[in-house]
Amino acid sequence: MIDNKELINDYELLENDLKEISQREQLKININQNLEEALQELKNIETQLPKEQSKKLFEQCTQNALDAITSHFGLAAIVLDSQDGGNVSTTHNARKDIYANENDKQQYEKREKYCSKKYHNGEYNKINNKLKKEIEEGRLYDYATGKMIKPKDNTQLDHVVSAKEIHEDRARILANADGVSLANTPQNLKKTDAKINNFKRDNSATKTLEKLEGQIQILTEKEIKNGKLSLKDQKNIERLLDMQCKIDGEKFIEEYNHQKKHIDSEIDKIYYTSLKPYKEALITGAKDSTKMIVYSALGMILRDFFKSLMIEIRKTFKEFGNESFSDIFKRFKDRIHYIWDDIKKKWKNIFASSLEAGIQAFLSNLVVFAINTIFTTLKRIVQVIRAGFTSLYNAIKIIINPPKDMPKEDIYFEAAKIFTAGIIASLTMLGSEAINKWLITIPGLNVLLSLPIPFTSETIGDAISLSISAAFGAIVSTIVIFYMDKWKNNSKIGNLRLQLVTQSGVILNCKIAQTWLMLDDAYIFLTHAINSIKEKNLILQNNLTQELNTYKKMDEERKTKISNLKKKILDLKELHD
């Protein structure tokens, strides 16, 4: 009968053996998989190593200079309308007598004449009566002196920001805002000493104090010069000194600035909540967009034409003397046919690029308008902003819609390169004015350079100077980008080489692990072979032992039979004898 304990032990041993075999096989699978992944990763890293640049720096500079001349940094700046203050009138610029169009300027020139009665009536009288009651109740202060007003004091109701100043405000006229409503508010109408109000008249607080100081200075110098003043001048200087003593200059100016800021903000609110500026922005933006679409399409076609033409010209010089005139003519004719066929093939790309350039021109017009609500941009600054916006647009575009499989850090680096190149090229446009002035000084060129370019407000000199500055900017930006790429590549190569070393270590470890597993398999096989031989030897030994025992037994039987036979022979012999 088989023992149950022995069966259980044999089962457990078998289970452990199977478990060990399973773990070893899984380990082999994992090592092989890791090795395969490591080799693939090594291959991927090697493909990421930057390749040697195919174009030389000189060729890149030449190409980029040509592109810059035909882009927003060069001749496109001539096509787009650029002027001080941008293409849309703003309240900020209007106050500086800068208008985007003649209609807005004429609106100011044809303004209604100032009428004092209109501003000192209606709401003005209501507020005046209300303040008189507050004076009688002893709770009103003079805004210029800061002192409480007594019922017997000679006071007047003053426009803190004068009615005439509001009426003549260019921004108010641009916004078509009602001057009376802006001037006659409780905030802008304050009681003050009658002498101060009569002296202030239409001036601001600062100018009033300057005027007061100036008149006192004149009379003082007059007294020093003549030794004394006339009775009239003496009374006048006493009146002025009394006013100067009464006025709280800091409070006086602070109140004026506060009310001026409030009125300006109200005018801005009226203007920028109307449709007028946005309608102008849309119209001027659409005009610029249309111009840019047409120019961009023509520019790309002409660029391809001139590039091909330069190839043929270089070839003509190279083969000079080896070709007939008819051969040269035929070659140029074939080249033109090739260019035309190429343009027909890629007309969709040309249209898409032109449309995108038009969108950029439209958006840059809005950007210039927004900036001019706060700052006044000069003509060249407008061109810089529009060109710089194009670079910003392209930089954002590559971040939002990057090429497939491009690493994130490379995306931001490419965007930085585009933006850097744009900023450099944009800033060099500022030098076009100086270049233009220098070109005009060249004898014989001033007349030609002063000729206007049709359908634009620019001259030939403006176009040439912008082209020179654009080409220079492109060369500088190309050199900067070249060294940015070089720095990036060197850094990337260093990191990738470090990754290669690390990955090589992973591969080496995987291969060592594979070797050990193979050696272990060989050891196990050898162990099994030895054990098998031992088992066979044991069986053979047992068989030999059995055969030997059989032989011994047979030998004993033989000996016994021989002994018996001898005994019988002896018995027979004795019997015979």
C-alpha positions in Angstrom: 0.0 0.0 0.0 1.3 3.5 -1.0 1.9 5.9 1.8 -0.2 9.1 1.6 2.6 11.3 3.1 5.0 10.2 0.4 2.4 11.1 -2.3 1.9 14.6 -0.7 5.6 15.2 -0.6 6.1 14.2 -4.2 3.2 16.4 -5.2 4.7 19.4 -3.4 8.1 18.8 -4.9 6.5 18.6 -8.4 4.6 21.8 -7.8 7.7 23.7 -6.6 9.6 22.5 -9.6 6.8 23.7 -12.0 6.7 27.0 -10.2 10.4 27.5 -10.5 10.3 26.6 -14.2 7.5 29.1 -14.7 9.4 31.9 -13.0 12.5 31.2 -15.0 10.6 31.3 -18.2 8.9 34.6 -17.3 12.3 36.0 -16.4 13.6 35.0 -19.8 10.6 36.6 -21.5 11.1 39.9 -19.5 14.8 40.1 -20.2 14.3 39.4 -24.0 11.5 42.1 -24.1 13.7 44.6 -22.2 16.6 44.0 -24.5 14.3 44.5 -27.6 12.9 47.7 -26.2 16.4 48.9 -25.2 17.7 48.3 -28.7 14.7 50.1 -30.3 15.3 53.0 -27.9 18.9 53.1 -28.8 17.9 53.3 -32.5 15.5 56.1 -31.7 18.1 58.1 -29.9 20.6 57.7 -32.7 18.0 59.1 -35.2 17.5 62.1 -33.0 21.1 63.2 -33.3 21.1 66.5 -35.2 22.3 66.1 -38.8 24.8 68.4 -40.3 23.2 71.5 -41.8 22.9 71.3 -45.5 23.0 75.0 -46.1 25.9 77.2 -45.3 25.5 80.3 -43.2 26.1 82.6 -46.2 23.4 80.8 -48.3 21.0 81.1 -45.4 21.7 84.8 -45.0 21.2 85.4 -48.7 17.9 83.5 -48.8 16.5 85.1 -45.7 17.5 88.6 -46.8 15.5 88.1 -50.0 12.5 86.7 -48.1 12.6 89.6 -45.6 12.6 92.2 -48.4 9.3 90.7 -49.8 7.7 90.0 -46.4 6.2 92.2 -43.7 9.7 93.5 -42.8 10.3 95.0 -46.3 8.2 96.0 -49.2 5.0 94.8 -47.5 5.4 97.6 -45.0 5.1 100.0 -48.0 1.9 98.3 -49.2 0.2 98.5 -45.8 -1.1 101.9 -44.6 1.1 103.1 -41.9 0.9 106.5 -40.2 1.4 108.2 -36.9 -1.3 106.9 -34.6 -2.4 104.0 -36.8 -5.4 103.8 -39.1 -8.1 104.4 -36.5 -8.6 107.7 -34.7 -8.5 107.4 -30.9 -9.3 109.8 -28.1 -5.7 109.6 -26.8 -4.3 110.6 -30.2 -7.0 113.2 -30.9 -5.9 115.1 -27.7 -2.5 115.3 -29.4 -4.0 116.6 -32.7 -3.2 113.2 -34.4 -6.1 111.9 -36.5 -6.3 108.8 -38.7 -8.3 110.5 -41.4 -9.2 113.9 -42.7 -12.9 113.6 -41.8 -12.1 113.4 -38.1 -9.8 116.3 -38.3 -12.3 118.4 -40.2 -14.9 117.5 -37.6 -12.8 119.4 -35.1 -12.1 122.3 -37.5 -15.8 122.8 -38.1 -16.7 122.5 -34.4 -19.5 124.7 -32.9 -18.2 127.9 -31.5 -17.9 128.1 -27.7 -21.0 129.8 -26.1 -20.6 130.6 -22.4 -24.4 130.9 -21.9 -25.0 127.3 -22.8 -22.6 126.2 -20.1 -23.9 128.6 -17.4 -27.6 127.7 -17.6 -30.0 124.9 -16.8 -28.2 122.3 -14.6 -25.6 124.9 -13.7 -28.2 127.1 -12.0 -29.8 124.1 -10.2 -26.5 123.1 -8.7 -25.7 126.7 -7.8 -28.9 127.1 -5.9 -28.4 123.8 -4.1 -24.9 124.8 -3.0 -26.1 128.2 -1.8 -28.4 126.4 0.7 -25.4 124.3 1.9 -23.5 127.6 2.4 -26.3 129.0 4.5 -26.4 125.7 6.5 -22.6 126.1 7.1 -21.5 122.8 5.6 -19.7 123.8 2.3 -16.0 124.2 1.8 -14.1 126.2 -0.8 -12.5 123.6 -3.1 -9.5 125.8 -3.9 -8.7 127.0 -0.3 -10.1 124.1 1.7 -11.8 126.6 4.1 -15.4 126.6 5.1 -17.5 129.2 3.2 -19.4 131.7 5.2 -22.8 133.1 4.0 -21.4 136.6 3.6 -18.3 135.4 1.5 -18.2 136.5 -2.1 -18.1 133.2 -4.0 -18.9 131.9 -7.5 -19.7 128.5 -8.9 -16.6 127.3 -10.8 -16.1 124.6 -13.4 -13.1 122.7 -11.9 -12.3 121.7 -15.5 -13.4 124.8 -17.3 -16.4 124.7 -19.7 -14.3 126.1 -22.5 -11.6 123.4 -22.0 -14.2 120.7 -22.2 -15.9 122.3 -25.2 -12.6 122.6 -27.1 -11.5 119.1 -26.2 -10.6 117.3 -29.4 -11.4 113.9 -27.9 -14.9 115.2 -26.9 -15.6 116.3 -30.5 -14.3 113.0 -31.9 -16.6 111.1 -29.6 -19.5 113.6 -30.4 -20.1 113.9 -26.7 -22.3 116.6 -25.2 -20.0 119.2 -23.6 -22.7 120.8 -21.4 -23.6 117.5 -19.8 -19.9 116.7 -19.1 -19.2 120.1 -17.7 -22.3 120.7 -15.5 -22.0 117.8 -13.0 -22.0 118.1 -9.2 -18.4 116.7 -9.3 -17.1 119.4 -11.7 -19.1 122.4 -10.3 -17.6 123.7 -7.0 -17.9 126.9 -5.1 -14.8 129.0 -4.6 -13.7 132.6 -3.9 -15.0 135.0 -6.7 -11.5 136.5 -7.1 -9.9 133.1 -7.5 -12.6 132.0 -10.1 -12.2 135.3 -12.1 -8.4 134.9 -12.1 -8.6 131.2 -13.1 -11.0 131.7 -16.0 -10.4 128.9 -18.6 -7.1 127.7 -17.2 -6.2 124.4 -15.5 -5.2 124.4 -11.8 -1.5 124.1 -12.7 -1.6 126.9 -15.2 -3.5 129.1 -12.8 -0.9 128.7 -10.1 1.9 129.3 -12.7 0.1 132.4 -14.0 -0.3 133.6 -10.4 3.4 133.0 -9.6 4.4 134.7 -12.9 2.4 137.9 -12.3 3.8 138.2 -8.8 7.3 137.7 -10.1 6.8 140.4 -12.8 5.5 142.9 -10.2 8.3 142.0 -7.7 11.0 142.6 -10.4 9.3 145.8 -11.3 9.4 147.0 -7.7 13.1 146.1 -7.4 13.9 147.9 -10.6 11.9 151.1 -9.9 12.2 151.1 -6.1 8.5 151.2 -5.6 5.2 150.3 -7.3 2.4 152.5 -8.5 -0.8 152.5 -6.4 -2.5 150.3 -9.0 0.3 147.8 -9.1 0.6 147.8 -5.3 -3.1 146.9 -4.9 -2.7 144.3 -7.7 0.3 142.5 -6.0 -1.5 142.6 -2.6 -4.5 140.9 -4.3 -2.3 138.3 -6.0 -0.4 137.6 -2.8 -3.7 137.3 -0.9 -4.9 134.8 -3.4 -1.6 132.8 -3.3 -1.9 132.7 0.4 -5.5 131.5 0.4 -5.1 128.7 -2.3 -4.2 125.3 -1.1 -2.1 124.5 -4.2 -1.8 120.7 -3.6 -5.6 120.3 -3.0 -6.4 122.7 -5.9 -4.3 120.6 -8.4 -5.5 117.3 -7.0 -9.1 118.2 -7.4 -8.6 119.4 -11.0 -6.6 116.2 -12.0 -9.3 114.1 -10.4 -12.1 115.8 -12.4 -10.1 115.9 -15.6 -9.4 112.2 -15.4 -13.1 111.5 -14.7 -14.3 113.6 -17.7 -11.7 112.1 -20.0 -12.8 108.6 -19.0 -16.4 109.5 -19.6 -15.5 110.8 -23.1 -13.5 107.6 -23.7 -16.5 105.5 -22.6 -18.8 107.3 -25.0 -16.4 106.9 -27.9 -15.4 103.3 -27.3 -19.0 102.1 -26.7 -20.0 103.6 -30.0 -19.7 101.7 -33.3 -17.5 104.4 -35.0 -14.0 103.2 -34.0 -14.7 99.6 -34.6 -16.3 100.3 -37.9 -13.2 102.2 -38.9 -11.0 99.3 -37.6 -13.0 96.8 -39.7 -12.9 98.9 -42.8 -9.2 99.8 -42.6 -8.3 96.2 -41.6 -10.2 94.8 -44.5 -8.4 97.2 -46.9 -5.0 96.2 -45.5 -6.0 92.5 -45.6 -7.0 92.8 -49.3 -3.8 94.6 -50.2 -1.7 92.0 -48.3 -3.5 89.1 -50.0 -2.8 90.5 -53.4 0.7 91.5 -52.6 1.6 88.2 -50.9 0.4 86.2 -53.9 2.3 88.4 -56.3 5.3 88.4 -54.0 5.5 84.6 -53.8 5.2 84.3 -57.6 7.8 87.0 -58.2 10.1 85.5 -55.6 10.0 82.1 -57.4 10.5 83.9 -60.8 13.6 85.9 -59.6 15.1 82.8 -57.9 14.8 80.8 -61.2 16.0 83.8 -63.2 19.2 84.1 -61.0 19.8 80.3 -61.6 19.7 80.9 -65.4 21.8 84.0 -65.2 24.5 82.2 -63.2 24.4 79.4 -65.7 24.7 81.8 -68.6 27.9 83.4 -67.0 29.3 79.9 -66.3 28.7 78.7 -69.9 29.6 82.0 -71.5 31.0 81.4 -75.0 29.8 77.8 -75.1 26.2 78.6 -75.9 24.6 80.5 -78.8 22.0 83.2 -78.3 19.3 80.8 -79.4 20.4 78.2 -76.9 20.2 80.8 -74.1 16.8 82.1 -75.2 15.5 78.5 -75.4 16.8 77.8 -71.9 15.2 80.9 -70.4 11.9 80.1 -72.3 11.9 76.5 -70.8 12.6 77.9 -67.4 9.6 80.3 -67.6 7.4 77.5 -68.7 8.7 75.4 -65.8 8.0 78.2 -63.3 4.5 78.7 -64.7 3.7 75.0 -64.4 5.1 74.9 -60.9 2.9 77.9 -59.9 -0.2 76.2 -61.3 0.6 73.1 -59.3 0.9 75.0 -56.0 -1.8 77.7 -56.5 -3.7 76.3 -53.5 -0.7 76.8 -51.2 -0.1 80.3 -52.6 -3.8 81.2 -52.0 -3.7 79.7 -48.4 -0.4 81.6 -47.6 -1.8 84.8 -49.0 -5.0 84.4 -47.1 -3.1 83.8 -43.9 -1.0 87.0 -44.6 -4.2 88.9 -45.1 -5.5 87.7 -41.7 -2.3 88.7 -40.1 -2.6 92.2 -41.6 -6.2 92.5 -40.4 -5.3 91.4 -36.8 -2.2 93.6 -36.7 -4.3 96.6 -37.6 -6.5 95.8 -34.5 -3.4 95.5 -32.3 -2.2 98.9 -33.5 -5.6 100.4 -32.8 -5.7 98.9 -29.3 -2.2 100.2 -28.5 -3.1 103.7 -29.7 -6.0 103.9 -27.2 -3.2 104.2 -24.6 0.0 105.2 -26.4 0.6 107.2 -29.6 2.7 105.1 -32.1 4.7 106.9 -34.7 4.7 105.7 -38.3 7.8 103.5 -38.1 6.7 102.1 -34.7 3.4 101.1 -36.4 5.4 99.2 -39.1 7.5 97.6 -36.4 4.4 96.5 -34.4 2.8 95.0 -37.5 5.9 93.2 -38.5 6.5 92.0 -35.0 2.9 90.8 -34.7 3.5 88.5 -37.7 6.4 86.9 -35.9 4.3 86.5 -32.7 1.4 85.1 -34.8 3.8 82.5 -36.4 5.3 81.6 -33.0 1.9 81.0 -31.4 0.9 79.1 -34.5 3.7 76.6 -34.1 2.9 76.1 -30.4 -0.8 75.6 -31.1 -0.3 73.4 -34.2 3.2 71.9 -34.0 4.6 69.4 -36.5 3.9 65.7 -35.6 6.3 63.8 -33.4 8.1 67.0 -32.4 9.3 67.0 -28.8 7.7 69.7 -26.6 11.0 71.5 -25.8 11.7 71.7 -29.5 8.3 73.2 -30.2 9.0 76.1 -27.7 12.5 76.5 -29.0 11.3 76.8 -32.6 8.7 79.3 -31.5 11.4 81.3 -29.6 13.5 81.3 -32.8 10.7 82.7 -34.9 9.9 85.4 -32.3 13.5 86.3 -31.8 14.1 86.6 -35.6 10.9 88.8 -35.8 12.0 91.1 -33.0 15.5 91.6 -34.4 14.1 92.2 -37.9 11.4 94.5 -36.6 13.8 96.6 -34.6 16.2 97.1 -37.5 13.2 98.7 -39.4 13.7 101.7 -37.1 16.9 102.4 -38.9 15.2 102.7 -42.3 14.6 106.4 -41.5 18.3 107.1 -41.0 19.1 105.1 -44.2 16.6 107.1 -46.2 18.1 110.4 -45.0 21.6 109.1 -45.9 20.5 108.0 -49.4 19.0 111.4 -50.1 22.3 113.1 -49.4 23.9 111.2 -52.3 24.1 113.6 -55.3 21.7 112.8 -58.1 19.6 110.3 -56.1 17.5 112.8 -54.1 15.1 113.5 -57.0 14.6 109.8 -57.8 14.2 108.8 -54.2 11.6 111.5 -53.6 9.3 110.2 -56.3 6.1 108.8 -54.8 5.1 105.1 -55.2 1.6 104.9 -56.9 -1.3 104.0 -54.7 0.7 104.5 -51.5 1.9 107.4 -49.3 5.5 106.2 -49.5 8.4 107.3 -51.8 10.9 105.2 -53.6 13.5 106.2 -51.0 11.2 104.7 -48.3 10.9 101.5 -50.2 14.7 101.2 -50.7 15.6 102.1 -47.1 13.0 99.6 -45.8 14.4 96.9 -48.1 18.0 97.6 -46.9 17.0 97.6 -43.2 14.9 94.4 -43.8 17.8 92.6 -45.5 20.2 93.7 -42.7 17.7 92.6 -40.0 17.4 89.2 -41.8 21.1 88.7 -41.9 21.5 89.6 -38.2 18.6 87.4 -37.2 19.9 84.5 -39.3 23.3 84.7 -37.6 21.6 84.7 -34.2 19.4 81.8 -35.1 22.4 79.9 -36.5 24.2 80.2 -33.2 21.0 79.4 -31.3 20.7 76.2 -33.3 24.4 75.4 -32.8 24.0 75.9 -29.0 20.8 73.8 -29.0 22.4 71.1 -31.1 25.5 70.9 -29.0 23.4 70.7 -25.8 21.1 68.1 -27.5 24.1 66.0 -28.7 25.6 66.0 -25.2 22.3 64.8 -23.7 21.7 62.2 -26.3 25.2 60.8 -26.0 24.6 60.5 -22.3 21.4 58.7 -23.1 23.3 56.5 -25.5 25.8 55.5 -22.8 23.0 54.8 -20.3 21.0 52.8 -22.9 24.2 50.9 -23.8 24.5 50.0 -20.2 20.9 48.7 -20.1 21.6 46.6 -23.2 24.8 45.2 -21.7 23.0 44.3 -18.5 20.2 42.6 -20.5 22.8 40.6 -22.5 24.7 39.6 -19.3 21.4 38.4 -17.9 20.8 36.4 -21.0 24.3 34.9 -20.8 23.8 33.9 -17.2 20.4 32.4 -18.0 22.0 30.4 -20.8 24.8 29.2 -18.5 22.2 28.3 -15.9 20.3 26.4 -18.5 23.5 24.6 -19.5 24.3 23.8 -15.8 20.8 22.4 -15.3 21.1 20.3 -18.5 24.5 19.0 -17.3 23.1 18.2 -13.9 20.2 16.4 -15.4 22.6 14.5 -17.7 24.9 13.5 -14.8 21.9 12.4 -12.8 20.7 10.4 -15.7 24.1 8.8 -16.1 24.2 8.0 -12.4 20.7 6.4 -12.6 21.8 4.4 -15.6 25.0 3.4 -13.8 23.1 2.3 -10.8 20.7 0.2 -12.9 23.8 -1.3 -14.7 25.5 -1.9 -11.4 22.3 -3.6 -10.0 22.1 -5.7 -13.2 25.8 -6.7 -12.9 25.3 -7.6 -9.2 22.4 -9.7 -10.2 24.3 -11.3 -13.0 27.3 -11.9 -10.7 25.1 -13.5 -8.0 23.6 -15.7 -10.7 27.0 -16.6 -11.9 28.1 -17.4 -8.3 25.1 -19.5 -7.8 25.7 -21.3 -11.1 29.4 -21.7 -10.2 28.4 -23.2 -6.8 25.9 -25.5 -8.5 28.7 -26.5 -11.0 31.1 -27.1 -8.2 28.5 -29.1 -6.3 27.7 -31.2 -9.4 31.5 -31.8 -10.1 31.9 -32.8 -6.4 29.0 -35.1 -6.7 30.3 -36.5 -10.0 33.8 -37.1 -8.4 32.2 -38.8 -5.5 30.2 -41.1 -7.8 33.4 -41.9 -9.8 35.2 -42.8 -6.6 32.3 -44.9 -5.5 32.2 -46.7 -8.8 36.0 -47.2 -8.7 35.8 -48.7 -5.2 33.0 -50.8 -6.4 35.0 -52.0 -9.3 38.0 -52.8 -7.2 
